[in-house]
C-alpha cells in the first residue's frame, strides 16, 4: 500500500490540527535528539565489542600467573 500525494497532505493536516503548530517543532527536536542518542549508543556498543575482542586476544597470548608458577619462580634453588 503506497501513499499518494493527497493522502500525505491529509495526514499532515490531521497532525497539524491535532497537535497544533506550536508543538510540532518541539516534537521534531525531541525525535532528533532520540535518534542522535541511539546512534551514539550503537557506536559505543560497536567500540565495546572491538575492545572486548582485543582483550580476549591479549589474554590468550599472555597466560595468567597462578600460585604455583609464582612459587616456582620465587623459590630459591640450592
ZAVEX-253616 format. One record per atom (N, C-alpha, C): residue in three letters; atom name; x negated, z, y negated. Coordinates in steps of 0.05 Angstrom, whole numbers, always signed. Last residue first. Example, Ala and Ser with C-alpha at 12.3 -4.5 7.8 and 13.67 -1.06 7.14 Angstrom:
// residues 2
+------+------+--------+--------+--------+
: rest : atom :     c1 :     c3 :     c2 :
+------+------+--------+--------+--------+
:  SER :    N :   -257 :   +142 :    +45 :
:  SER :   CA :   -273 :   +143 :    +21 :
:  SER :    C :   -258 :   +157 :     -1 :
:  ALA :    N :   -264 :   +156 :   +114 :
:  ALA :   CA :   -246 :   +156 :    +90 :
:  ALA :    C :   -264 :   +156 :    +66 :
+------+------+--------+--------+--------+
END
This chain:
// residues 78
+------+------+--------+--------+--------+
: rest : atom :     c1 :     c3 :     c2 :
+------+------+--------+--------+--------+
:  UNK :    N :  -1384 :   +912 :   +490 :
:  UNK :   CA :  -1409 :   +927 :   +494 :
:  UNK :    C :  -1430 :   +909 :   +507 :
:  UNK :    N :  -1338 :   +893 :   +439 :
:  UNK :   CA :  -1350 :   +888 :   +465 :
:  UNK :    C :  -1377 :   +902 :   +467 :
:  UNK :    N :  -1281 :   +920 :   +408 :
:  UNK :   CA :  -1310 :   +916 :   +408 :
:  UNK :    C :  -1320 :   +911 :   +436 :
:  UNK :    N :  -1220 :   +890 :   +389 :
:  UNK :   CA :  -1234 :   +906 :   +409 :
:  UNK :    C :  -1264 :   +899 :   +408 :
:  UNK :    N :  -1195 :   +855 :   +357 :
:  UNK :   CA :  -1206 :   +879 :   +344 :
:  UNK :    C :  -1222 :   +896 :   +363 :
:  UNK :    N :  -1178 :   +815 :   +391 :
:  UNK :   CA :  -1197 :   +807 :   +370 :
:  UNK :    C :  -1209 :   +832 :   +357 :
:  UNK :    N :  -1143 :   +842 :   +425 :
:  UNK :   CA :  -1166 :   +828 :   +436 :
:  UNK :    C :  -1187 :   +822 :   +415 :
:  UNK :    N :  -1104 :   +859 :   +389 :
:  UNK :   CA :  -1120 :   +879 :   +403 :
:  UNK :    C :  -1145 :   +866 :   +415 :
:  UNK :    N :  -1081 :   +811 :   +375 :
:  UNK :   CA :  -1093 :   +827 :   +354 :
:  UNK :    C :  -1112 :   +847 :   +368 :
:  UNK :    N :  -1059 :   +794 :   +422 :
:  UNK :   CA :  -1080 :   +777 :   +411 :
:  UNK :    C :  -1095 :   +793 :   +389 :
:  UNK :    N :  -1021 :   +834 :   +430 :
:  UNK :   CA :  -1043 :   +831 :   +450 :
:  UNK :    C :  -1066 :   +815 :   +437 :
:  UNK :    N :   -985 :   +828 :   +389 :
:  UNK :   CA :  -1001 :   +853 :   +390 :
:  UNK :    C :  -1025 :   +849 :   +409 :
:  UNK :    N :   -992 :   +760 :   +365 :
:  UNK :   CA :   -978 :   +782 :   +379 :
:  UNK :    C :   -996 :   +806 :   +379 :
:  UNK :    N :   -984 :   +713 :   +315 :
:  UNK :   CA :  -1002 :   +733 :   +327 :
:  UNK :    C :   -985 :   +755 :   +340 :
:  UNK :    N :   -956 :   +649 :   +325 :
:  UNK :   CA :   -953 :   +676 :   +314 :
:  UNK :    C :   -973 :   +694 :   +329 :
:  UNK :    N :   -990 :   +587 :   +315 :
:  UNK :   CA :   -976 :   +606 :   +332 :
:  UNK :    C :   -976 :   +634 :   +319 :
:  UNK :    N :   -981 :   +534 :   +275 :
:  UNK :   CA :   -994 :   +560 :   +274 :
:  UNK :    C :   -979 :   +580 :   +291 :
:  UNK :    N :   -947 :   +492 :   +292 :
:  UNK :   CA :   -976 :   +488 :   +290 :
:  UNK :    C :   -991 :   +514 :   +290 :
:  UNK :    N :   -896 :   +512 :   +289 :
:  UNK :   CA :   -905 :   +501 :   +314 :
:  UNK :    C :   -936 :   +498 :   +314 :
:  UNK :    N :   -893 :   +526 :   +235 :
:  UNK :   CA :   -892 :   +547 :   +255 :
:  UNK :    C :   -901 :   +537 :   +282 :
:  UNK :    N :   -893 :   +475 :   +212 :
:  UNK :   CA :   -915 :   +493 :   +207 :
:  UNK :    C :   -916 :   +515 :   +228 :
:  UNK :    N :   -843 :   +458 :   +230 :
:  UNK :   CA :   -866 :   +443 :   +238 :
:  UNK :    C :   -891 :   +460 :   +234 :
:  UNK :    N :   -809 :   +495 :   +205 :
:  UNK :   CA :   -810 :   +494 :   +234 :
:  UNK :    C :   -835 :   +479 :   +243 :
:  UNK :    N :   -819 :   +481 :   +152 :
:  UNK :   CA :   -826 :   +508 :   +161 :
:  UNK :    C :   -827 :   +509 :   +191 :
:  UNK :    N :   -797 :   +430 :   +151 :
:  UNK :   CA :   -825 :   +433 :   +147 :
:  UNK :    C :   -835 :   +461 :   +156 :
:  UNK :    N :   -743 :   +442 :   +159 :
:  UNK :   CA :   -757 :   +426 :   +180 :
:  UNK :    C :   -787 :   +428 :   +176 :
:  UNK :    N :   -732 :   +471 :   +112 :
:  UNK :   CA :   -729 :   +484 :   +138 :
:  UNK :    C :   -744 :   +468 :   +160 :
:  UNK :    N :   -739 :   +433 :    +73 :
:  UNK :   CA :   -758 :   +455 :    +74 :
:  UNK :    C :   -756 :   +469 :   +101 :
:  UNK :    N :   -695 :   +399 :    +86 :
:  UNK :   CA :   -722 :   +388 :    +87 :
:  UNK :    C :   -743 :   +411 :    +89 :
:  UNK :    N :   -652 :   +433 :    +78 :
:  UNK :   CA :   -656 :   +423 :   +105 :
:  UNK :    C :   -685 :   +412 :   +107 :
:  UNK :    N :   -657 :   +442 :    +23 :
:  UNK :   CA :   -660 :   +465 :    +41 :
:  UNK :    C :   -665 :   +455 :    +70 :
:  UNK :    N :   -645 :   +391 :     +4 :
:  UNK :   CA :   -671 :   +402 :     -1 :
:  UNK :    C :   -677 :   +426 :    +18 :
:  UNK :    N :   -591 :   +388 :    +19 :
:  UNK :   CA :   -610 :   +369 :    +30 :
:  UNK :    C :   -638 :   +379 :    +27 :
:  UNK :    N :   -570 :   +429 :    -13 :
:  UNK :   CA :   -569 :   +432 :    +16 :
:  UNK :    C :   -588 :   +413 :    +30 :
:  UNK :    N :   -579 :   +408 :    -64 :
:  UNK :   CA :   -593 :   +433 :    -56 :
:  UNK :    C :   -593 :   +436 :    -26 :
:  UNK :    N :   -544 :   +365 :    -63 :
:  UNK :   CA :   -572 :   +360 :    -66 :
:  UNK :    C :   -588 :   +384 :    -57 :
:  UNK :    N :   -495 :   +393 :    -58 :
:  UNK :   CA :   -503 :   +373 :    -38 :
:  UNK :    C :   -533 :   +368 :    -39 :
:  UNK :    N :   -497 :   +421 :   -107 :
:  UNK :   CA :   -497 :   +435 :    -82 :
:  UNK :    C :   -505 :   +417 :    -58 :
:  UNK :    N :   -493 :   +379 :   -144 :
:  UNK :   CA :   -517 :   +396 :   -144 :
:  UNK :    C :   -519 :   +411 :   -117 :
:  UNK :    N :   -442 :   +358 :   -132 :
:  UNK :   CA :   -466 :   +341 :   -128 :
:  UNK :    C :   -491 :   +358 :   -127 :
:  UNK :    N :   -410 :   +402 :   -147 :
:  UNK :   CA :   -410 :   +392 :   -119 :
:  UNK :    C :   -435 :   +375 :   -113 :
:  UNK :    N :   -420 :   +403 :   -201 :
:  UNK :   CA :   -428 :   +426 :   -185 :
:  UNK :    C :   -429 :   +417 :   -156 :
:  UNK :    N :   -396 :   +354 :   -216 :
:  UNK :   CA :   -425 :   +358 :   -220 :
:  UNK :    C :   -435 :   +381 :   -203 :
:  UNK :    N :   -342 :   +363 :   -202 :
:  UNK :   CA :   -357 :   +342 :   -189 :
:  UNK :    C :   -387 :   +346 :   -192 :
:  UNK :    N :   -330 :   +404 :   -239 :
:  UNK :   CA :   -329 :   +409 :   -210 :
:  UNK :    C :   -344 :   +388 :   -194 :
:  UNK :    N :   -336 :   +377 :   -287 :
:  UNK :   CA :   -354 :   +400 :   -281 :
:  UNK :    C :   -354 :   +405 :   -251 :
:  UNK :    N :   -294 :   +340 :   -282 :
:  UNK :   CA :   -322 :   +330 :   -284 :
:  UNK :    C :   -341 :   +353 :   -278 :
:  UNK :    N :   -250 :   +376 :   -283 :
:  UNK :   CA :   -255 :   +358 :   -260 :
:  UNK :    C :   -284 :   +348 :   -259 :
:  UNK :    N :   -255 :   +397 :   -334 :
:  UNK :   CA :   -258 :   +414 :   -311 :
:  UNK :    C :   -263 :   +398 :   -285 :
:  UNK :    N :   -245 :   +350 :   -363 :
:  UNK :   CA :   -271 :   +364 :   -366 :
:  UNK :    C :   -276 :   +382 :   -342 :
:  UNK :    N :   -192 :   +339 :   -348 :
:  UNK :   CA :   -214 :   +320 :   -341 :
:  UNK :    C :   -241 :   +332 :   -343 :
:  UNK :    N :   -167 :   +383 :   -371 :
:  UNK :   CA :   -166 :   +379 :   -342 :
:  UNK :    C :   -188 :   +360 :   -333 :
:  UNK :    N :   -176 :   +373 :   -425 :
:  UNK :   CA :   -187 :   +398 :   -412 :
:  UNK :    C :   -188 :   +395 :   -382 :
:  UNK :    N :   -147 :   +325 :   -433 :
:  UNK :   CA :   -177 :   +326 :   -436 :
:  UNK :    C :   -190 :   +351 :   -423 :
:  UNK :    N :    -93 :   +345 :   -421 :
:  UNK :   CA :   -106 :   +325 :   -404 :
:  UNK :    C :   -137 :   +324 :   -408 :
:  UNK :    N :    -69 :   +377 :   -458 :
:  UNK :   CA :    -81 :   +390 :   -434 :
:  UNK :    C :    -98 :   +370 :   -418 :
:  UNK :    N :    -47 :   +345 :   -498 :
:  UNK :   CA :    -68 :   +365 :   -505 :
:  UNK :    C :    -82 :   +376 :   -481 :
:  UNK :    N :     -7 :   +313 :   -479 :
:  UNK :   CA :    -32 :   +300 :   -486 :
:  UNK :    C :    -54 :   +320 :   -493 :
:  UNK :    N :    +27 :   +338 :   -420 :
:  UNK :   CA :    +23 :   +336 :   -449 :
:  UNK :    C :     -5 :   +325 :   -455 :
:  UNK :    N :    +44 :   +339 :   -367 :
:  UNK :   CA :    +23 :   +357 :   -376 :
:  UNK :    C :    +19 :   +357 :   -406 :
:  UNK :    N :    +89 :   +303 :   -364 :
:  UNK :   CA :    +88 :   +329 :   -350 :
:  UNK :    C :    +68 :   +348 :   -362 :
:  UNK :    N :    +74 :   +258 :   -395 :
:  UNK :   CA :    +99 :   +273 :   -401 :
:  UNK :    C :    +98 :   +301 :   -388 :
:  UNK :    N :    +26 :   +242 :   -371 :
:  UNK :   CA :    +26 :   +250 :   -399 :
:  UNK :    C :    +51 :   +266 :   -406 :
:  UNK :    N :    +46 :   +230 :   -319 :
:  UNK :   CA :    +25 :   +251 :   -323 :
:  UNK :    C :    +25 :   +261 :   -352 :
:  UNK :    N :    +81 :   +188 :   -331 :
:  UNK :   CA :    +91 :   +213 :   -320 :
:  UNK :    C :    +71 :   +236 :   -323 :
:  UNK :    N :    +43 :   +150 :   -350 :
:  UNK :   CA :    +64 :   +160 :   -368 :
:  UNK :    C :    +76 :   +186 :   -357 :
:  UNK :    N :    +15 :   +141 :   -302 :
:  UNK :   CA :     +1 :   +152 :   -325 :
:  UNK :    C :    +21 :   +164 :   -345 :
:  UNK :    N :    +56 :   +118 :   -271 :
:  UNK :   CA :    +43 :   +143 :   -262 :
:  UNK :    C :    +29 :   +156 :   -286 :
:  UNK :    N :    +67 :    +71 :   -300 :
:  UNK :   CA :    +87 :    +91 :   -296 :
:  UNK :    C :    +75 :   +118 :   -288 :
:  UNK :    N :    +18 :    +44 :   -295 :
:  UNK :   CA :    +28 :    +52 :   -321 :
:  UNK :    C :    +49 :    +74 :   -319 :
:  UNK :    N :    +16 :    +36 :   -239 :
:  UNK :   CA :     -4 :    +53 :   -252 :
:  UNK :    C :     +5 :    +62 :   -279 :
:  UNK :    N :    +59 :     +1 :   -234 :
:  UNK :   CA :    +60 :    +27 :   -221 :
:  UNK :    C :    +40 :    +47 :   -233 :
:  UNK :    N :    +40 :    -43 :   -262 :
:  UNK :   CA :    +64 :    -29 :   -272 :
:  UNK :    C :    +66 :     -1 :   -259 :
:  UNK :    N :     -4 :    -62 :   -232 :
:  UNK :   CA :     -8 :    -51 :   -259 :
:  UNK :    C :    +16 :    -35 :   -269 :
:  UNK :    N :     +5 :    -36 :   -164 :
:  UNK :   CA :     +2 :    -57 :   -184 :
:  UNK :    C :     -1 :    -45 :   -211 :
:  UNK :    N :    -26 :     -7 :   -109 :
:  UNK :   CA :    -11 :     -2 :   -134 :
:  UNK :    C :    -16 :    -26 :   -153 :
:  UNK :    N :    -16 :    -21 :    -40 :
:  UNK :   CA :    -32 :    -23 :    -64 :
:  UNK :    C :    -14 :    -19 :    -89 :
:  UNK :    N :    -17 :     +0 :    +23 :
:  UNK :   CA :     +0 :     +0 :     +0 :
:  UNK :    C :    -18 :     +0 :    -25 :
+------+------+--------+--------+--------+
END
